[in-house]
Amino acid sequence: MKRCHKCGEPIISDYVSIRDVCASCGADLHTCFNCTFYDRGSYNECREPQSEWVGEKEKNNFCDYFRFRVARRTATSGGETDVAKARLEALFKK
């Protein structure tokens, strides 16, 4: 599922244009932080070898290699974490 890098809100649109912003928090969506190639440990923080350097990684950019990163759902995402914590606390209460 596509998610905003800033707030984690799901992005429903299949295509993200350069000017699109998150409906929840207003953050830019066509950014390095939302790209599948973004990697802090790589040269220019990008795994795509032909891409040009982008200075402001949290702002919209014109990178032709942009592919929206698909976030995988984890077992403890969202409200499930709160439920698990509540069960654990109830277990050890006297």
C-alpha positions as CSV (number, residue, x, y, z in Angstrom):
1,M,0.0,0.0,0.0
2,K,1.2,3.5,-0.8
3,R,1.6,5.7,2.3
4,C,2.7,9.3,2.9
5,H,6.2,9.5,4.2
6,K,5.3,12.1,6.7
7,C,2.0,11.0,8.3
8,G,1.6,7.4,7.1
9,E,-1.8,8.0,5.6
10,P,-2.7,5.6,2.7
11,I,-2.5,7.1,-0.8
12,I,-5.4,5.8,-2.9
13,S,-4.4,7.2,-6.3
14,D,-2.6,4.9,-8.7
15,Y,-0.6,7.8,-10.3
16,V,1.2,10.5,-8.3
17,S,2.0,13.7,-10.3
18,I,4.7,16.2,-9.4
19,R,2.3,18.6,-7.8
20,D,0.3,16.1,-5.7
21,V,0.1,16.5,-1.9
22,C,-1.1,14.3,0.9
23,A,-4.8,14.9,1.6
24,S,-4.2,14.4,5.4
25,C,-1.1,16.4,6.2
26,G,-0.4,18.4,3.0
27,A,3.1,16.9,2.5
28,D,4.5,16.7,-1.1
29,L,4.2,13.1,-2.5
30,H,6.5,13.1,-5.5
31,T,9.6,13.1,-3.3
32,C,12.7,11.1,-2.7
33,F,11.3,10.0,0.7
34,N,8.4,8.3,-1.0
35,C,10.5,6.7,-3.8
36,T,11.4,3.0,-3.9
37,F,15.0,4.0,-4.9
38,Y,15.6,6.2,-1.8
39,D,18.4,4.8,0.4
40,R,20.3,6.8,2.9
41,G,23.4,4.6,2.5
42,S,23.7,4.8,-1.2
43,Y,25.6,7.4,-3.3
44,N,23.4,10.5,-3.5
45,E,21.0,8.6,-1.3
46,C,19.5,6.9,-4.3
47,R,19.9,3.3,-5.7
48,E,19.1,4.4,-9.2
49,P,22.5,5.0,-10.8
50,Q,21.3,7.3,-13.6
51,S,19.4,9.7,-11.4
52,E,20.6,13.2,-10.8
53,W,21.3,14.6,-7.3
54,V,18.3,16.1,-5.6
55,G,19.1,18.6,-2.8
56,E,15.7,18.8,-1.0
57,K,14.6,15.2,-0.7
58,E,11.3,16.1,1.1
59,K,10.1,18.4,-1.6
60,N,8.5,17.6,-5.0
61,N,11.1,16.9,-7.7
62,F,11.2,16.2,-11.4
63,C,13.0,12.8,-11.2
64,D,12.1,10.6,-14.1
65,Y,12.9,7.4,-12.2
66,F,10.5,8.1,-9.4
67,R,8.4,5.0,-8.3
68,F,6.2,5.3,-5.3
69,R,7.4,3.0,-2.6
70,V,4.9,0.4,-1.5
71,A,4.9,0.1,2.3
72,R,4.3,-3.4,3.6
73,R,1.8,-3.9,6.4
74,T,3.4,-5.2,9.6
75,A,1.6,-7.3,12.2
76,T,1.9,-4.5,14.7
77,S,0.8,-1.6,12.5
78,G,-1.9,0.9,13.4
79,G,-4.4,0.1,16.2
80,E,-3.1,-3.4,16.6
81,T,-0.1,-2.1,18.6
82,D,-2.5,-0.4,21.1
83,V,-4.6,-3.5,21.5
84,A,-1.5,-5.6,22.1
85,K,-0.2,-3.2,24.8
86,A,-3.6,-3.1,26.5
87,R,-3.7,-6.9,26.6
88,L,-0.1,-7.1,28.0
89,E,-0.9,-4.6,30.7
90,A,-4.1,-6.4,31.7
91,L,-2.2,-9.6,31.9
92,F,0.2,-8.3,34.6
93,K,-2.3,-6.2,36.6
94,K,-3.4,-7.5,40.0
